[in-house]
């Protein structure tokens, strides 16, 4: 296929980023993502045969690369639960046009050996989810029985493996962990690690989201600025998700992702591929397009490309800009199903 780097949606947004969920399973039960009362022993996760194979993921990635995708992020669920993941990363690293491969993880499976395997396979960067530094808050949000030390060790492992820059994703939910903002900021200040604070979002239909629970980007900035003065920094590239802020004392930077109160839909260049091969053009989508059946029914790359192109060219997604009390109630796809 010929490369077409000019495919645009109805708002003239190109497609540049592909986020691939490799599993819908997770070893955490975070209250804002996979609450245990829903994702319990009775929950029916995808069967192994339902998941895209590494070869199918790579083939779809080649199609997306020809349409302009430059960056791939592997997500889940918890992506490190997918066996032999370095094999997939190596395959993706050999796709022409893909310039960057990153991974989002909760970190508890990131041993020194695993991190080096990921790095050797072609993983460039890693983002680790961590919502608090004290064990009580960490356990309450993640709904796990172990303490935060496991995640802190994973951060050290990622640094040692040169998976840089290491970023930390902290979802801030009012009443749960806003008191952890300053401890987190101080802990990573001057470390070279980029803390990214994320507004609690209405992804999916199981996390009981309500606007009153959103600790806003404005409030986050005010809290940090009182203890560690910060100032706005320029974006690294067009369409960057997090708004960058830098410490005035030279202690590095933080990012704030404000999908609720300061939407960035106009610059969104991301597509999402679920673990069983459905294409979603928005994190808040209600339905996706099944690409797996195209592959398994014998469609060639040109046909798959035509399908993807048609979907993207018709894309009108502006959910965060159009959020209302009615849209919040829509049965949206769960974050654990397509990643963040």
N, C-alpha and C positions, 0 to 999 in steps of 0.2 A: 504494500500500500504506500501511496505517496503521503508524505507528511504535510498536514494542513494546520499551521499554527494560528489560523485566523478564525477558527470556529467560535461564534459568539452567540449568546442567548438573546432574549428579547430586550434586555437592558444593556446590551453590548459588553457583557462580561465574558471573558475568555475562560477556557477550562485549563487550569494549570496544576491543580493538586488532586490527588486521588487518595482517599482514606479507605483502607481495606481492613475489614474485620475478619480475622482468621478463625475465630471461635465465638460462640455466644455464651460460653461458660466462664465462671470466675470463681476464685477462691476467697473473695471478699463478698460481703453483703451490705455494701454502703447504702445508707438510708436514702440518699438522693438519687440512687441509680438502680440498685437491685435489692429492694427491701425484702427481708427474709419472710415476711408474711405472704409474699407473692412467689418469690423464687425459693421455694422450699423443696423438700424431698418429693413432693407430688408434681412439681413443675416439669413439663415435658421440654427438655432441651433438644436441639437438633441431633439427629442420628449422624454417625460418621459419614454415611453415604450421602447425606444431605449437604455436607460441606463441600465447597469447591476444593478440588485437589490443587496441589502446588502448580501442576502443569496448566490447569484451567485458569488459576489466578494469574500466572505469568502470561498466558495467551491474551487474556483480557487486558492486562497491563500494557502489552505491546500495542493493542488497538488504541488505548487511551494515549499512549505516547505519541502515536502518529497523529492524534487529534490535538496535541499541544501540551499534554501533561508532562511536567518536569520533575515533580516531587511526589513521593509515595510515603505515606505514613501507615504503619501496621498497628492495628488496634484490636479490641475484642468487644466484650468480655476481657479476659486477661490473656493477651497473646502468647505469653510464655507457657501457657497450658497446652498449646498446639505443639505436638511432638515434631522434632527435627526441623524446627523453624529456621535454623541457619541455611538449610538447603534451599528454602524458598527465597531467602534474602540473597543468596548467591545467584539464583536464577534471575531475580529482579535487577540485580546489579549489572547484569549482562544485557539488559534491554536497552537498545539504542535510544538516546534522548532522555533517559532518566538520570538526573543529576544529583538527586538527594534521596536517601532512604532513611527514615527515622522510625522510632517505636515508642509507644506509650504503654507503661506498665505500672503495676503497683509495687513491683520491685522484690517481693519476697522470694521469688524463684531465681533472682539474678545473682547467681554465684560467680566467683572469679572465673571459673571454667566456662560457664555459659556466656558471660560478657565477652570473653576473648573469642569464643566461637562466633558470636554475632559480629564482632568487629572484623574478624578475619574474613567473614562471608561478604562483608560490604556495608554493614550498618554504619551510618555516619554519626547519628545523634540519638539521644534517648531523653524521654520525658518521664519522670517518676511522679506518681500521684501521692500526695501527703497532705492531710488536712489539719494536722495538729502535731505538736511536739510532745505534749504530755500524754501518758498512757491512757488516762481516764477518758479524755476527749477522743483520742484516736480510736480506742476500742468501741466507744459509743457510736461513732460515725461509721466505722468500717465493719462493725459487728463481728469482730474476730477476738480470739482469746489470747493472742500474743501481743507484745508491746511494740512500740514504735522503733525500737532498736534494730529490728530486722530491716526496716526500710532505710534507716540511716546507714546501715552497713551496705545496702545495695547502692546507695549514692556514692559511697567511697569506692565500691567496686567499679561503677560506671566511670568515675574519674580516672581510676587506675588503668582502665581499658582504653582511655582516650576517646570515649564516646561523647565528644564535645560539640557545642556546649551542652552541659547537663541542665535541664530545666525541671522545675518542680511545679506541679499543678496543685493548687489549693482551692477547692470549692468552698466559698464562704456562705454559710447559711445563718441567718439571724437566729439567735437563741441557742445555736449549737456550738459555733466555734469562732465568732468574731473576736472573742478574747484572745484567740491564738494568733491574730494577725501580727502584732508587735513581736512576740517571741519568735515567730517564723522569720519575720523580716530581719531581726537582729541576728538570728542564727546563720542566715545565709549572706548577710551583709559582708562585703569584702572577700567572699569566698570564690568568686568567679562563677558561682551557680546562680541561675536566673529564676527567681521566684515569680510565678504567675498566679495572680489571684483572680478567681472566676466567680462571677455572679451566679447564684443558684438559679438554674433554668428549668423551664417547664417542658423538658424532654420526656417523651413517653406519657404514660397515663397512670403510673403506679407510685410516683414519689410524693403525691399529695401536695403538689406545688401550689403556692398562693403568693401573691405579690408582697404580702406583709412579711414573708420569710426572706425576701431579697435584701441583703446588705449591699447597698448600691456602690458602684464604682466611685461616686463622689464621696461617699462615707469612707471607703477604703483609703482613698487619697488623703482625706483629712486626718484619719487616725495615724497613718504612717508619717505624714508630714509633721505632726506634732512631736514625734520622737526622733525621727530620722528625716530631716528636710530633703524633699525631692523636687525635681522640676521636669517638665515634659522633654522628651527626646524624640528626634525624628524617626520615622518608620524605616525599617531596613529595606522594605520593598512594598510595592503597591499590593494591597490586599492582605497585609499582615493582620492576623486576628487580634493580637494583643496590642493595646496602646502602650508604648514604651515610656517609662519614667526612669530618670537616673538620680542617684544620690548626689547631693551637692558637695559632699565631702570626698567624692571619687570612689565610693565604696561599691561601685557596680550599678546594676540596673534591676528594675522589676517590670513586670508586664501586668496589665489589667485587662481582663476580657469581660466586656460589658454588653453582652448580647441582649440583655433585658432593657436596660435604661439608656444605652447609647448604641443602638443597632449599627452594624456595619454591612448590611445586606448589599449595598450598592457596589461593594468591592469584592464580594464573595466569588472565589474562583474554584470552589471545592465540590467534588463529587464524592459519593460514598458508595462502597460496595459491601453488602452484607456477607456474612459467612457462607450463606448458601446461594450467593450470586445475584441478589437483587440490587439494582442500581437506584440510589436515592440522590436527588439533587438538592436536598436541604436536610439539615439536622432535625428539623421539626416536621418532616414529611409524614403524611398519613398512609402513603403507599409507595411501592417501588416497582420497577420494571425487571422482570425475571430474565437475566442473561444466561443463566445456567442451562435452561432448556434449549436455548439456541445452540449452545456448544454441543450438548448431548444429543441433539437431533441432527447434527451434522452441518450446521451453518458454517460458511467460510468466513474468513476475517473481514472481507469486504462487506458482507451482509451485516455482521455484528457492528462494524463501524458505521454503517448507514443507520442502524437502529439507534446507536448511541448519539450520533450526530443529530438525528431528528428529535430525540428527547431533549438534548441540550439547547438546540435552536429554539425550541418552544418554551424553554424554561422561563418562568415568571416569578420564581420564589422571592418573597420579601416578608417572610413570616414575622420576624422580629420587629419590623417596621409597622406591621399591620396587626400586631397582637391585640386581642380584645378579650373580654371575659368569656365570649362565646368560643373563640378559637382555642383558648386554653383548655376547654373541655373536649376538644376533638381527640379521637383515639389515635394518637401519634405513635410512631415507631419508637421502641424503647432504646435508650442510649446503649445498653448492654448488647444490643442487636447490631448496631452499626458504628459503635465507637463514638468518641466525643468530637 
